[in-house]
Amino acid sequence: MVGPVSAPSDLLGDERLHEIQQTVRRIERRDWWLWCAAIVVMLLLVAAVAALSVPALLKEQEPAFQINVSQSVRALLALVLLFSLHVVYQQILIKRLRSHFAEQFNEIARLQASAQTYQSLAATDSLTGLYNRRIADQRMAEEIARSRRHSSPLTVLAFDLDGFKQINDSYGHAAGDLVLKEFAVRLKRASRFTDVAARTGGDEFLILLPECQTGQVERVLARLRDLEASHNGVRIPFAFSAGWAEYQPNESPQLLLERADRMLYESKRSGNGQVGTLRGS
């Protein structure tokens, strides 16, 4: 079956989202530590105030000592107030940072979803859901490079629907679209996960078959028998012509595709098939 196309932008978006998540977690940990530190400091200050004030209340002291105790209590209370204000200020900053990062996270998630949607639209044919010609050419170049490195077989299988103009003229363009969709569905079912199925033109399709020699093409074609679409309760049988070529050493993508197309049109001119049956050589 046809697999997804990965893009560097997806990886960058994932990395950016991961960085924001890590920053938010650090802010949350800092928040907890700040609250714990505030509680501990307040408890210590309260204990210090109690330690200084309680003895003075239990026994009489010299006036000078009472004054010093009173000043110390006021100083400690002032420290408690200042520290409380500092804690409140830090909490406000943390809340603003958390809100800012949350907005960034949501914005990046939205942009990533939009980018994936646009990427999918740019890579696939809107009618059939198969890869478009641009992606097919790109993947062909990649598979040829891989075939060269590993000396592995690679076959290109091209299709052209027979009598497609007559289907449009007889049943309407809506019926023609249903025929294209049905052929795309059957093409996906006939493909392996590693194969690349694409719509390259109006009624033209192709499959890249890595690790496949021409002798194995018939297995793919055998899965495409008895083709038909249904439009307004009317059965519309259709057929196709096919041509294929196996990659030769140092061959260009254009030459490989030309050889497959040449076989396709030779098969189409011969008209050696019937509606709903295989055509090809």
C-alpha positions in Angstrom: 0.0 0.0 0.0 1.0 3.6 -0.4 2.9 5.0 2.6 3.1 8.6 3.9 5.7 11.1 2.7 7.8 12.4 5.5 9.1 15.9 5.5 11.9 17.7 7.5 9.3 20.4 8.6 7.4 17.7 10.5 10.6 16.8 12.4 11.4 20.4 13.2 7.8 21.0 14.4 8.0 17.9 16.6 11.3 19.1 18.0 9.9 22.6 18.7 6.9 21.1 20.4 9.1 18.9 22.6 11.2 21.9 23.6 8.1 23.9 24.6 6.8 20.9 26.6 10.1 20.6 28.4 10.1 24.3 29.2 6.6 24.1 30.6 7.6 21.2 32.8 10.6 23.1 34.1 8.3 26.1 34.9 5.9 23.8 36.8 8.8 22.3 38.8 10.0 25.8 39.6 6.5 26.7 40.7 6.4 23.8 43.1 9.9 24.6 44.5 8.9 28.2 45.0 5.8 27.4 46.9 7.7 24.9 49.1 10.4 27.4 49.8 7.8 30.1 50.6 6.1 27.8 53.1 9.4 26.8 54.8 10.7 30.4 55.0 7.3 31.6 56.4 7.4 28.8 59.0 10.9 29.7 60.0 10.1 33.4 60.3 7.0 32.7 62.4 9.1 30.4 64.6 11.7 33.2 65.0 9.1 35.8 65.8 7.6 33.4 68.4 11.0 32.7 69.9 11.7 36.4 70.4 8.3 37.5 71.5 7.1 34.8 73.8 9.9 35.1 76.5 9.3 38.8 76.5 5.7 38.2 77.3 6.4 35.7 80.1 8.7 37.8 82.2 9.6 41.4 82.7 12.6 42.7 80.9 14.5 45.9 80.9 13.0 48.6 78.8 15.9 48.6 76.4 15.6 44.9 75.8 11.9 45.2 75.2 12.5 47.9 72.6 15.1 45.6 70.9 12.6 42.7 70.9 9.9 45.0 69.5 12.2 46.2 66.7 13.3 42.7 65.9 9.7 41.5 65.7 8.8 44.4 63.4 11.9 43.6 61.2 10.9 40.0 61.0 7.3 40.9 60.1 8.7 43.3 57.4 10.8 40.4 56.0 7.8 38.2 56.0 5.8 40.8 54.1 8.6 41.4 51.6 9.1 37.7 51.0 5.4 37.3 50.5 5.3 40.1 47.9 8.3 38.4 46.2 6.5 35.1 46.1 3.4 36.8 44.7 5.4 38.5 42.0 7.2 35.3 41.0 3.8 33.5 40.8 2.6 36.3 38.4 5.6 35.9 36.2 5.3 32.1 36.2 1.6 32.4 35.3 2.4 34.7 32.4 5.2 32.5 31.1 3.0 29.4 31.4 0.2 31.2 29.5 2.7 32.4 26.8 4.1 28.9 26.3 0.6 27.5 26.2 -0.4 29.9 23.4 2.8 29.0 21.5 2.2 25.3 21.9 -1.4 25.7 20.6 -0.2 27.9 17.7 2.5 25.4 16.7 0.1 22.5 17.0 -2.3 24.4 14.7 0.4 25.3 12.2 1.7 21.7 12.2 -1.8 20.4 11.5 -2.2 22.9 8.7 1.2 22.1 7.3 0.4 18.4 7.3 -2.8 19.1 5.5 -1.1 21.3 2.8 1.7 18.7 2.5 -0.9 16.0 1.9 -2.7 18.1 -0.7 0.6 18.9 -2.4 1.7 15.2 -2.5 -1.6 13.5 -3.5 -4.1 13.6 -6.3 -7.2 15.2 -4.8 -9.6 12.9 -6.7 -8.1 9.4 -6.1 -5.9 10.0 -3.1 -2.9 8.4 -4.9 0.4 10.2 -5.2 0.6 12.9 -7.9 3.1 13.1 -10.8 5.5 15.3 -8.9 5.9 12.8 -6.0 6.0 9.9 -8.5 9.0 11.4 -10.2 10.6 12.1 -6.9 10.1 8.6 -5.6 11.3 7.1 -9.0 14.6 9.0 -8.7 15.0 7.7 -5.1 14.2 4.1 -6.0 16.6 4.2 -9.0 19.3 5.5 -6.7 18.6 2.7 -4.2 18.6 0.1 -7.0 22.0 1.4 -8.2 23.4 1.1 -4.6 22.2 -2.3 -3.9 21.9 -3.8 -7.4 18.3 -4.7 -6.7 15.6 -5.0 -9.3 13.1 -2.2 -9.9 10.1 -2.3 -12.3 7.8 0.5 -13.5 4.3 -0.5 -14.4 2.2 2.1 -16.4 -1.5 2.1 -17.0 -4.0 3.8 -19.2 -7.7 3.3 -19.0 -9.3 2.2 -22.3 -12.2 4.1 -23.7 -12.2 6.6 -20.9 -13.5 9.5 -23.1 -16.4 7.3 -24.2 -17.3 6.7 -20.6 -17.4 10.4 -19.9 -19.4 11.0 -23.1 -21.9 8.2 -22.4 -22.4 8.5 -18.6 -21.1 11.9 -17.7 -18.0 13.2 -16.0 -19.3 12.2 -12.5 -19.3 8.6 -13.8 -15.8 9.1 -15.1 -14.6 10.3 -11.7 -16.1 7.2 -10.1 -14.2 5.0 -12.6 -10.9 6.8 -11.7 -11.6 6.4 -8.0 -12.5 2.7 -8.3 -9.4 2.0 -10.3 -7.3 3.8 -7.7 -8.9 1.7 -4.9 -8.1 -1.5 -6.9 -4.6 -0.3 -7.6 -4.0 0.2 -3.9 -5.2 -3.3 -3.1 -3.0 -4.7 -5.8 0.1 -2.9 -4.4 2.4 -3.9 -1.7 3.3 -1.5 1.2 6.6 -0.8 -0.4 5.1 0.0 -3.8 4.4 3.5 -5.0 1.0 4.0 -6.8 0.4 7.3 -8.5 -2.0 9.1 -10.9 0.2 10.8 -13.4 -2.5 12.2 -15.8 -6.2 12.3 -16.6 -6.6 8.5 -16.9 -3.0 7.5 -16.6 -1.5 5.7 -13.6 1.7 4.0 -12.6 3.2 1.8 -9.9 6.8 1.7 -8.9 7.7 -1.9 -7.9 10.9 -2.1 -5.9 12.5 -5.6 -5.6 10.3 -6.7 -8.4 11.3 -8.2 -11.8 9.2 -8.1 -14.9 8.3 -11.7 -14.5 6.4 -10.8 -11.3 4.3 -8.1 -12.9 1.6 -10.6 -14.0 0.8 -11.1 -10.3 -0.1 -7.5 -9.9 -2.1 -7.4 -13.1 -4.0 -10.6 -12.0 -5.4 -8.6 -9.1 -7.0 -6.1 -11.4 -9.5 -8.3 -13.2 -13.2 -7.6 -13.5 -13.1 -3.9 -13.1 -16.4 -2.0 -12.9 -17.9 1.1 -11.2 -21.5 1.8 -10.3 -23.2 5.2 -11.2 -26.9 5.8 -10.4 -27.5 2.1 -10.3 -25.8 1.5 -13.6 -22.8 -0.9 -13.8 -19.9 0.5 -15.8 -17.3 -2.1 -16.7 -13.9 -0.8 -17.8 -10.5 -2.1 -18.8 -7.0 -0.8 -19.1 -3.8 -1.2 -21.1 -0.5 -1.7 -19.3 3.2 -1.5 -20.1 6.2 -2.1 -17.9 10.0 -1.9 -17.9 12.7 -3.1 -15.6 15.4 -0.7 -14.6 18.7 -1.1 -16.4 22.1 -0.1 -15.0 22.9 3.7 -15.5 19.5 4.3 -17.0 17.8 7.6 -16.4 14.3 7.9 -14.9 13.0 9.4 -18.2 14.3 6.6 -20.3 12.9 4.0 -17.9 9.5 5.6 -18.1 9.7 6.0 -21.8 10.3 2.3 -22.3 7.3 1.5 -20.1 5.1 4.0 -22.0 6.2 2.6 -25.3 5.1 -0.9 -24.3 1.8 0.6 -23.0 0.9 2.3 -26.2 1.9 -0.7 -28.3 -0.5 -2.8 -26.2 -3.2 -0.1 -26.5 -2.8 0.0 -30.3 -3.0 -3.8 -30.6 -6.4 -3.8 -28.8 -5.8 -7.4 -27.7 -8.2 -7.3 -24.7 -11.8 -7.1 -23.9 -13.7 -4.8 -21.5 -13.1 -6.0 -17.9 -10.0 -8.1 -18.9 -6.3 -7.5 -18.8 -4.5 -5.7 -21.6 -0.8 -5.7 -21.8 2.1 -7.7 -23.0 
